[in-house]
Amino acid sequence: MALLEICCYSMECALTAQQHGADRIELCAAPKEGGLTPSYGVLKSVRQAVSIPVHPIIRPRGGDFCYSSSEFNAMLEDIACVKDLGYPGLVTGLLDEDGEIDMPRMRQIMAAAQGMAVTFHRAFDMCVNPHQGFEKLAELGVARVLTSGQQSSAEKGISLIKELKAQSGVPIIMAGAGVRAANLETFLEAGVEELHSSAGKWWPSPMRYRNTGLSMSTDAEADEYSRYGVEGESVARMKAIIEQYRR
């Protein structure tokens, strides 16, 4: 049966995902940045409260995946932190200036994360040669690759996803980006073993008082009074489709 991973941005999201049938959680901060390393407080509390596997993301900033020395050192420190907390896996990814998998740094990542399952995230979708990149990740011993097939959504990238699946059984290919109940069978029929979804929506802030003339964001159009979170019903629908498909 296909495994369902839910991307969560808080303790509340993680508990909701678990309660509604998620098999694993990718734990992040900053949804508008595409996911950044969570704070120590979130990491510690989720580790204590959530019983299904949780893999925190190790990503120091938004934007590209070509990091400075100080950013990379911070990533190694964050890996040591999540390892000390007892997390079974982590999610990360690095590219060099030419869009290749940054092999020297990824070897350091793999050594630092020894004993943990490493997912190479959608930095893969920005690499110059996905087939060659996949072979390099297999050489490193990466457990899985999260990919949309180098398209804006995994549904659009299903052809490359199928090609990568046929290329090798390891790393596992996990389809992500726009995966939802409405298109889940596309991936199940393609034999995709792991599925990644935010299963989320924007929720209104509970604040009654709102200073609508001021924004804390560099984006003047940003809505300060909404937040992104997991919708339990969406998780449950996807889980039911996966279980039904198995029959």
LOVEXFI-753158 format. One record per residue (C-alpha): residue in three letters; y, z, x; residue number from 1. Coordinates in steps of 0.05 Angstrom, whole numbers. Layout:
pt residuo->ALA; Y->Y; Z->Z; X->X; num->NUM
...
***
This chain:
pt residuo->MET; Y->0; Z->0; X->0; num->1
pt residuo->ALA; Y->70; Z->-17; X->26; num->2
pt residuo->LEU; Y->112; Z->40; X->52; num->3
pt residuo->LEU; Y->180; Z->53; X->21; num->4
pt residuo->GLU; Y->235; Z->78; X->68; num->5
pt residuo->ILE; Y->302; Z->100; X->37; num->6
pt residuo->CYS; Y->367; Z->102; X->76; num->7
pt residuo->CYS; Y->401; Z->169; X->63; num->8
pt residuo->TYR; Y->471; Z->194; X->81; num->9
pt residuo->SER; Y->466; Z->268; X->64; num->10
pt residuo->MET; Y->420; Z->326; X->50; num->11
pt residuo->GLU; Y->428; Z->313; X->-25; num->12
pt residuo->CYS; Y->408; Z->240; X->-16; num->13
pt residuo->ALA; Y->347; Z->259; X->25; num->14
pt residuo->LEU; Y->322; Z->308; X->-27; num->15
pt residuo->THR; Y->334; Z->258; X->-83; num->16
pt residuo->ALA; Y->295; Z->204; X->-45; num->17
pt residuo->GLN; Y->238; Z->252; X->-32; num->18
pt residuo->GLN; Y->234; Z->276; X->-104; num->19
pt residuo->HIS; Y->230; Z->205; X->-130; num->20
pt residuo->GLY; Y->175; Z->179; X->-86; num->21
pt residuo->ALA; Y->203; Z->156; X->-19; num->22
pt residuo->ASP; Y->152; Z->154; X->36; num->23
pt residuo->ARG; Y->202; Z->161; X->93; num->24
pt residuo->ILE; Y->277; Z->170; X->103; num->25
pt residuo->GLU; Y->325; Z->138; X->152; num->26
pt residuo->LEU; Y->380; Z->191; X->160; num->27
pt residuo->CYS; Y->450; Z->166; X->175; num->28
pt residuo->ALA; Y->523; Z->182; X->168; num->29
pt residuo->ALA; Y->580; Z->134; X->152; num->30
pt residuo->PRO; Y->553; Z->83; X->102; num->31
pt residuo->LYS; Y->615; Z->39; X->109; num->32
pt residuo->GLU; Y->600; Z->32; X->183; num->33
pt residuo->GLY; Y->528; Z->12; X->169; num->34
pt residuo->GLY; Y->501; Z->80; X->191; num->35
pt residuo->LEU; Y->519; Z->126; X->249; num->36
pt residuo->THR; Y->486; Z->186; X->281; num->37
pt residuo->PRO; Y->488; Z->246; X->233; num->38
pt residuo->SER; Y->520; Z->312; X->253; num->39
pt residuo->TYR; Y->479; Z->368; X->282; num->40
pt residuo->GLY; Y->488; Z->409; X->219; num->41
pt residuo->VAL; Y->460; Z->353; X->175; num->42
pt residuo->LEU; Y->403; Z->341; X->224; num->43
pt residuo->LYS; Y->383; Z->414; X->225; num->44
pt residuo->SER; Y->387; Z->425; X->150; num->45
pt residuo->VAL; Y->349; Z->362; X->132; num->46
pt residuo->ARG; Y->295; Z->378; X->183; num->47
pt residuo->GLN; Y->285; Z->446; X->149; num->48
pt residuo->ALA; Y->288; Z->423; X->77; num->49
pt residuo->VAL; Y->253; Z->355; X->74; num->50
pt residuo->SER; Y->178; Z->349; X->82; num->51
pt residuo->ILE; Y->168; Z->274; X->85; num->52
pt residuo->PRO; Y->180; Z->239; X->152; num->53
pt residuo->VAL; Y->253; Z->231; X->170; num->54
pt residuo->HIS; Y->278; Z->184; X->225; num->55
pt residuo->PRO; Y->352; Z->195; X->244; num->56
pt residuo->ILE; Y->393; Z->137; X->268; num->57
pt residuo->ILE; Y->420; Z->140; X->339; num->58
pt residuo->ARG; Y->484; Z->98; X->337; num->59
pt residuo->PRO; Y->549; Z->126; X->366; num->60
pt residuo->ARG; Y->597; Z->78; X->331; num->61
pt residuo->GLY; Y->603; Z->19; X->285; num->62
pt residuo->GLY; Y->612; Z->-53; X->308; num->63
pt residuo->ASP; Y->568; Z->-88; X->358; num->64
pt residuo->PHE; Y->508; Z->-59; X->395; num->65
pt residuo->CYS; Y->532; Z->-69; X->466; num->66
pt residuo->TYR; Y->551; Z->1; X->489; num->67
pt residuo->SER; Y->592; Z->30; X->546; num->68
pt residuo->SER; Y->562; Z->79; X->596; num->69
pt residuo->SER; Y->593; Z->139; X->560; num->70
pt residuo->GLU; Y->567; Z->115; X->492; num->71
pt residuo->PHE; Y->498; Z->105; X->520; num->72
pt residuo->ASN; Y->498; Z->174; X->552; num->73
pt residuo->ALA; Y->517; Z->203; X->485; num->74
pt residuo->MET; Y->458; Z->166; X->453; num->75
pt residuo->LEU; Y->410; Z->198; X->504; num->76
pt residuo->GLU; Y->439; Z->267; X->487; num->77
pt residuo->ASP; Y->430; Z->254; X->413; num->78
pt residuo->ILE; Y->358; Z->233; X->425; num->79
pt residuo->ALA; Y->345; Z->298; X->462; num->80
pt residuo->CYS; Y->375; Z->335; X->402; num->81
pt residuo->VAL; Y->332; Z->302; X->349; num->82
pt residuo->LYS; Y->271; Z->310; X->393; num->83
pt residuo->ASP; Y->285; Z->384; X->402; num->84
pt residuo->LEU; Y->292; Z->391; X->326; num->85
pt residuo->GLY; Y->222; Z->363; X->318; num->86
pt residuo->TYR; Y->237; Z->296; X->284; num->87
pt residuo->PRO; Y->177; Z->249; X->287; num->88
pt residuo->GLY; Y->218; Z->186; X->299; num->89
pt residuo->LEU; Y->286; Z->155; X->308; num->90
pt residuo->VAL; Y->322; Z->90; X->294; num->91
pt residuo->THR; Y->365; Z->54; X->346; num->92
pt residuo->GLY; Y->379; Z->-12; X->380; num->93
pt residuo->LEU; Y->417; Z->-41; X->440; num->94
pt residuo->LEU; Y->437; Z->-111; X->460; num->95
pt residuo->ASP; Y->470; Z->-137; X->524; num->96
pt residuo->GLU; Y->531; Z->-181; X->530; num->97
pt residuo->ASP; Y->489; Z->-244; X->519; num->98
pt residuo->GLY; Y->456; Z->-220; X->455; num->99
pt residuo->GLU; Y->390; Z->-204; X->489; num->100
pt residuo->ILE; Y->351; Z->-140; X->479; num->101
pt residuo->ASP; Y->380; Z->-92; X->531; num->102
pt residuo->MET; Y->313; Z->-79; X->565; num->103
pt residuo->PRO; Y->335; Z->-31; X->621; num->104
pt residuo->ARG; Y->370; Z->15; X->571; num->105
pt residuo->MET; Y->315; Z->8; X->520; num->106
pt residuo->ARG; Y->265; Z->30; X->572; num->107
pt residuo->GLN; Y->307; Z->93; X->582; num->108
pt residuo->ILE; Y->309; Z->103; X->507; num->109
pt residuo->MET; Y->234; Z->97; X->502; num->110
pt residuo->ALA; Y->224; Z->147; X->558; num->111
pt residuo->ALA; Y->273; Z->196; X->526; num->112
pt residuo->ALA; Y->239; Z->188; X->459; num->113
pt residuo->GLN; Y->168; Z->194; X->485; num->114
pt residuo->GLY; Y->123; Z->222; X->430; num->115
pt residuo->MET; Y->169; Z->196; X->375; num->116
pt residuo->ALA; Y->163; Z->132; X->335; num->117
pt residuo->VAL; Y->221; Z->86; X->353; num->118
pt residuo->THR; Y->248; Z->36; X->302; num->119
pt residuo->PHE; Y->292; Z->-20; X->329; num->120
pt residuo->HIS; Y->344; Z->-29; X->274; num->121
pt residuo->ARG; Y->384; Z->-89; X->251; num->122
pt residuo->ALA; Y->414; Z->-100; X->319; num->123
pt residuo->PHE; Y->354; Z->-146; X->320; num->124
pt residuo->ASP; Y->389; Z->-190; X->269; num->125
pt residuo->MET; Y->445; Z->-201; X->320; num->126
pt residuo->CYS; Y->400; Z->-221; X->378; num->127
pt residuo->VAL; Y->403; Z->-292; X->405; num->128
pt residuo->ASN; Y->328; Z->-307; X->401; num->129
pt residuo->PRO; Y->289; Z->-267; X->349; num->130
pt residuo->HIS; Y->220; Z->-291; X->371; num->131
pt residuo->GLN; Y->232; Z->-275; X->444; num->132
pt residuo->GLY; Y->267; Z->-210; X->424; num->133
pt residuo->PHE; Y->207; Z->-190; X->383; num->134
pt residuo->GLU; Y->161; Z->-201; X->442; num->135
pt residuo->LYS; Y->205; Z->-157; X->485; num->136
pt residuo->LEU; Y->204; Z->-101; X->434; num->137
pt residuo->ALA; Y->128; Z->-106; X->431; num->138
pt residuo->GLU; Y->127; Z->-99; X->507; num->139
pt residuo->LEU; Y->169; Z->-36; X->501; num->140
pt residuo->GLY; Y->122; Z->-4; X->451; num->141
pt residuo->VAL; Y->172; Z->-1; X->394; num->142
pt residuo->ALA; Y->137; Z->21; X->330; num->143
pt residuo->ARG; Y->174; Z->-25; X->281; num->144
pt residuo->VAL; Y->232; Z->-72; X->273; num->145
pt residuo->LEU; Y->280; Z->-67; X->215; num->146
pt residuo->THR; Y->305; Z->-138; X->199; num->147
pt residuo->SER; Y->335; Z->-182; X->146; num->148
pt residuo->GLY; Y->307; Z->-243; X->181; num->149
pt residuo->GLN; Y->375; Z->-254; X->213; num->150
pt residuo->GLN; Y->406; Z->-270; X->145; num->151
pt residuo->SER; Y->455; Z->-232; X->101; num->152
pt residuo->SER; Y->396; Z->-206; X->60; num->153
pt residuo->ALA; Y->322; Z->-199; X->73; num->154
pt residuo->GLU; Y->307; Z->-243; X->13; num->155
pt residuo->LYS; Y->346; Z->-300; X->45; num->156
pt residuo->GLY; Y->312; Z->-286; X->112; num->157
pt residuo->ILE; Y->241; Z->-283; X->84; num->158
pt residuo->SER; Y->219; Z->-345; X->124; num->159
pt residuo->LEU; Y->234; Z->-312; X->191; num->160
pt residuo->ILE; Y->204; Z->-247; X->168; num->161
pt residuo->LYS; Y->139; Z->-284; X->152; num->162
pt residuo->GLU; Y->141; Z->-319; X->220; num->163
pt residuo->LEU; Y->150; Z->-253; X->257; num->164
pt residuo->LYS; Y->94; Z->-221; X->217; num->165
pt residuo->ALA; Y->49; Z->-279; X->238; num->166
pt residuo->GLN; Y->70; Z->-272; X->310; num->167
pt residuo->SER; Y->39; Z->-203; X->320; num->168
pt residuo->GLY; Y->17; Z->-142; X->282; num->169
pt residuo->VAL; Y->58; Z->-96; X->327; num->170
pt residuo->PRO; Y->114; Z->-77; X->321; num->171
pt residuo->ILE; Y->111; Z->-70; X->245; num->172
pt residuo->ILE; Y->161; Z->-113; X->209; num->173
pt residuo->MET; Y->203; Z->-73; X->159; num->174
pt residuo->ALA; Y->245; Z->-115; X->112; num->175
pt residuo->GLY; Y->315; Z->-88; X->98; num->176
pt residuo->ALA; Y->383; Z->-110; X->70; num->177
pt residuo->GLY; Y->387; Z->-122; X->-4; num->178
pt residuo->VAL; Y->317; Z->-98; X->-19; num->179
pt residuo->ARG; Y->314; Z->-72; X->-90; num->180
pt residuo->ALA; Y->268; Z->-68; X->-150; num->181
pt residuo->ALA; Y->289; Z->-138; X->-175; num->182
pt residuo->ASN; Y->263; Z->-174; X->-113; num->183
pt residuo->LEU; Y->210; Z->-125; X->-87; num->184
pt residuo->GLU; Y->152; Z->-170; X->-106; num->185
pt residuo->THR; Y->179; Z->-225; X->-60; num->186
pt residuo->PHE; Y->164; Z->-180; X->-1; num->187
pt residuo->LEU; Y->99; Z->-152; X->-28; num->188
pt residuo->GLU; Y->72; Z->-223; X->-39; num->189
pt residuo->ALA; Y->92; Z->-240; X->33; num->190
pt residuo->GLY; Y->49; Z->-181; X->57; num->191
pt residuo->VAL; Y->108; Z->-141; X->84; num->192
pt residuo->GLU; Y->80; Z->-72; X->100; num->193
pt residuo->GLU; Y->144; Z->-32; X->101; num->194
pt residuo->LEU; Y->207; Z->-38; X->58; num->195
pt residuo->HIS; Y->275; Z->-8; X->72; num->196
pt residuo->SER; Y->327; Z->4; X->17; num->197
pt residuo->SER; Y->389; Z->46; X->6; num->198
pt residuo->ALA; Y->371; Z->50; X->-68; num->199
pt residuo->GLY; Y->443; Z->73; X->-76; num->200
pt residuo->LYS; Y->507; Z->66; X->-113; num->201
pt residuo->TRP; Y->579; Z->91; X->-108; num->202
pt residuo->TRP; Y->589; Z->157; X->-145; num->203
pt residuo->PRO; Y->658; Z->182; X->-167; num->204
pt residuo->SER; Y->687; Z->243; X->-134; num->205
pt residuo->PRO; Y->686; Z->307; X->-175; num->206
pt residuo->MET; Y->759; Z->320; X->-157; num->207
pt residuo->ARG; Y->807; Z->323; X->-215; num->208
pt residuo->TYR; Y->870; Z->322; X->-173; num->209
pt residuo->ARG; Y->879; Z->256; X->-136; num->210
pt residuo->ASN; Y->936; Z->234; X->-91; num->211
pt residuo->THR; Y->925; Z->160; X->-103; num->212
pt residuo->GLY; Y->985; Z->139; X->-62; num->213
pt residuo->LEU; Y->954; Z->160; X->4; num->214
pt residuo->SER; Y->892; Z->138; X->42; num->215
pt residuo->MET; Y->857; Z->170; X->101; num->216
pt residuo->SER; Y->824; Z->104; X->119; num->217
pt residuo->THR; Y->850; Z->47; X->163; num->218
pt residuo->ASP; Y->831; Z->4; X->103; num->219
pt residuo->ALA; Y->889; Z->12; X->55; num->220
pt residuo->GLU; Y->845; Z->-11; X->-2; num->221
pt residuo->ALA; Y->790; Z->40; X->10; num->222
pt residuo->ASP; Y->773; Z->86; X->-48; num->223
pt residuo->GLU; Y->779; Z->158; X->-23; num->224
pt residuo->TYR; Y->749; Z->184; X->-88; num->225
pt residuo->SER; Y->680; Z->154; X->-87; num->226
pt residuo->ARG; Y->619; Z->166; X->-44; num->227
pt residuo->TYR; Y->554; Z->129; X->-32; num->228
pt residuo->GLY; Y->489; Z->162; X->-51; num->229
pt residuo->VAL; Y->417; Z->150; X->-69; num->230
pt residuo->GLU; Y->401; Z->136; X->-142; num->231
pt residuo->GLY; Y->335; Z->171; X->-157; num->232
pt residuo->GLU; Y->317; Z->124; X->-214; num->233
pt residuo->SER; Y->321; Z->64; X->-167; num->234
pt residuo->VAL; Y->274; Z->97; X->-117; num->235
pt residuo->ALA; Y->225; Z->113; X->-172; num->236
pt residuo->ARG; Y->227; Z->42; X->-199; num->237
pt residuo->MET; Y->212; Z->12; X->-131; num->238
pt residuo->LYS; Y->156; Z->62; X->-118; num->239
pt residuo->ALA; Y->125; Z->45; X->-186; num->240
pt residuo->ILE; Y->127; Z->-30; X->-170; num->241
pt residuo->ILE; Y->93; Z->-18; X->-103; num->242
pt residuo->GLU; Y->39; Z->25; X->-135; num->243
pt residuo->GLN; Y->28; Z->-25; X->-192; num->244
pt residuo->TYR; Y->23; Z->-83; X->-143; num->245
pt residuo->ARG; Y->-32; Z->-47; X->-105; num->246
pt residuo->ARG; Y->-74; Z->-48; X->-169; num->247
***
